[in-house]
Amino acid sequence: MQKIILDCDPGHDDAFAIMLACSHFNVLGITTVGGNGYLPNVTRNALQVLEVLGKTEIPVYPGHAGPAIQELTIADNVHGSSGMDGPHLPEPTISAQSEHAVDFIVRSAMNEEDLILIATGPLTNIAAALHRQPEIAQRIRALYFMGGGAYCGNWTPAAEFNIWVDPEAAYTVFHSKMPLYMAGVNLTRQCPVLKEDIETIRSFGNQTGKFAAELLDFFAKDGDAHLHDACAVAWVVDPSLVKDAFLHVDVELNGTLTRGMTVTDLRVLQSADCEKDLDLDSLKRWNDAPEDSPFRGLQPNTHVGMRLDFNRFRQLLFSTLQACR
């Protein structure tokens, strides 16, 4: 099975990311970071999800409590005071590891072959690992992450939450030359939580299905929830679920209105047909012979998810949850 490390901040949608990861990969460890909730809460939540799944052998490594540059902002308006409100779960019987998440990431990257990182929270731990040992950028097969957006934000008009929480960390990652796969909000908003899906999951009758349905009862209470983080994991499980464009992405650090924005160079995708806007079939243009045009775009550094096969994603999610205990 593919070896992965999942760096997360559970979070309702992170919980679904954990469910998918534990069912389809050899999860060497789960690392936690301050984001959707404070670090003690998201670490406890990760342990609780593993207990529900019966995957208590997977170690959890707490990481950074927040960014170095600015105060941590949490999303308790979305995830509640615990970071994962809804289900009533007992305190976990398993404990987190004493080794710091950054040490674990560096150690694993330097000793394991063919390792994939998946990040579904702020990129604080990943950037710290790159600062600690830059060589991991060449050692890691790829980093798939939920964050940013090709042309929109959600926490601000320009910035998505995970990137906005720690833009400096994201800047480090985008400039690391690590193979990057970005599941931004332009992609994950194609993955809504549907009322009928909650009832389908509840009907599975197993422990995981009950837990998942209770998570979604809270998470989707306003009728506008999306399984953002699960998209990043599903992309690794089945790459054909996502159509991506290889583009240049950078992070705005200083803009008054745009701090945390993932500035995505979409010029290479501009269609000659203004009604079509972006032409995903023009992805090879960057490698074409030079043209006398200023709109070719900067050299790509990130595979940007653009289209999600939502029906097949649902099938993957249902079959995974139904097979859990």
Protein Blocks (a to p, Z undefined) as FASTA:
>chain_A
ZZddddddehjklmmmmmmmmmmmccfbdcdddfkbcfklmmmmmmmmmmmnopambccd
dddfbdfkbccddffklnojnopahiacdddfbdcdfbdfklmmmmmmmmpghiacddfb
dfklmmmmmmmmmmlmmmpmbdcddedjfkbcfkbmkbcfklmmmmmlmmmmmmnopacd
dddfklmmmmccdfklmmmmmmnopaklmmmmmmmmmmmmnopaccfklmmmmmmmmmml
pccddddddddfkbmklgoiacddfklmpcfblklopafklmmmmmmccdddfklopadf
bdcdfbdcfklmmmmmmmmmmmmZZ
